[in-house]
Amino acid sequence: MTRIIDGPLRHRVHWWMILVVLMIVSSIPMPSLAYSYSVTNIEDYANSDMDLMPGGTDVTNVVKSWLNNAGWTMNFYHTNGNVDETDFGSQDSGFQGLDGAQLHYHFGHGVNNLGFGTVIQLSEWQIWNPDAVFREEVYKKWDNNNKWAIIDVCHLLEDEQWGGALKSSHGILSFASQEGVSTDLPDRFFRNVIDYDYTMAYAWKCATQDTYESNCIGAVVFDTKDQLDYDHLLGQGYVAPDESPDDDRVFVSTWQC
Amino acid sequence: MDRKITSIVLIACLLCGVGVVLLDQRWVEYGVQSPVMQSPVGTFVLEAPVPDAPQTAPVYTVTGTDTFFKGTPEIMNVRENVPSQEEAPMLAEDALAPYGGLPKDAVLKDVEVVSLREANTTSGSVEAVYPQWTQVIYTQQVDGMPVVGPGAEIIVSLGEDGEVLEVSKMWRNLTYARDVRITPVSEAVDAIQAGNVIDRPQSPLGYTKITGIALGYYAEDISSPQKEYTPVWIFSGTEENSGNAVHVVVEAREHPE
């Protein structure tokens, strides 16, 4: 039997087919189609003994490569003296810094000021000039787009109170000890979350353990236990809901690398 | 009562002072002017006895690598009954049996129960602690000399009732190659003061007490094509602010190629 489709019917079938194709295409998970990230890199310090060049640039290139290839877009990339507290989401309005993108990666120095908590050292840091981001400046401030902040600095999570920044944001991945400059760290982490679909926390644990010796202490803090257990990178798997209502509890895990 | 307290404080100060003077004199004999070192790598106090430096020490050729990883993201879950620090080493040795057993040159470094902490970000208190896994860490020792670095560790992680959750081995097989002449430890101290260390920490270490100095070897990241293990001076200590163990590693060959 020959079916002849002509006139308006032919056009109807044509549009119906397009609609089906569109529905199929839209149902396929499109990894990270609308996801964005930001990077801050401080490798040039006023105190030249603290310089980390070109380590920060090298690390940043690895981060960019993985995320760009996965379809993420960069929200901003600030370096050295152009990095300040606002990049870490310290403002309630206007520029939201890391809170404007789903993922943030920071590279630089961190220090434990005994009795005063840990800080992220900014480029003008000197003993007499504590140019730094203090946890009090970002307390309950990450409440916009951010899901995770990777803070590639020494010591930060020796002070668990950094978890106070997580209002609707999910987690901080960092260290609770000294660490070393390494491009293997972000390379392994993003391979774990993108190629192997590991959860964020487990991917960080594996990446830190593969990269450093056991004197190094890897650490994560998450707003809820479900986020720590189940959060995958956006586009790679399940992501637990934001905490609602926000409470004052966070979940911290540390391990020898 | 006040006089009693004053006397105790004075005696304590006197004892500390004598200790510092004695220590200072011992290091001075070896050409080190002060036990306190300010370095781009950190601030160190030499509390370790001065080690005897041999004239020569062996170099080992890497004949192969033995590396594997078996694990599960479920390691991050909380558990009620993880092995104690006492029972974990025996269970870890059993866990290694299917992988060729514990190497003869392995020594137990640490056993730790890793726990998830539920912290309150307002009060700053830890409200609950949930065990996750017990971690057993082995490092390598070559002819009685320690090997430090990320490329010489075995980590076994044990869960509920000793269930094996993770086995990670990064190991190199070695054979004797030749002897090389060794620098005196005073030159290693000079190298630290100049910041010439192997695997420099990302941020300068805080006030760190050096309590042990030994001749040993440094194992690079297992992905590095390291061909030889050459002698290094290993300064071991504790960072005061964090309480974390640290290694500072310095070249020990008299004329490194």
Interface residues (C-beta under 8 A of the other chain):
Chain A: D49 M50 L52 G55 H109 G110 V111 N112 N113 L114 Q121 Y139 V153 C154 H155 E158 E160 Q161 G163 G164 A176 S177 Q178 E179 G180 V181 S182 D184 Y198 T199 A201 Y202 K205 C206 Q209 D210 T211 Y212 E213 S214 N215 I217 V221 K225 L228 D229 D248 R249 V250 F251 V252 S253 T254 W255 Q256 C257
Chain B: P40 F69 G71 P73 I75 M76 N77 V78 K109 D110 E112 V114 S115 L116 R117 E118 A119 N120 T121 T122 S123 G124 V126 E127 Q132 Q135 I137 T139 V148 G149 P150 A152 E153 I155 S168 M170 G195 D199 R200 P201 Q202 S203 P204 L205 G206 D221 I222 S223 E239 E240 N241 S242 N244 A245 V246 H247
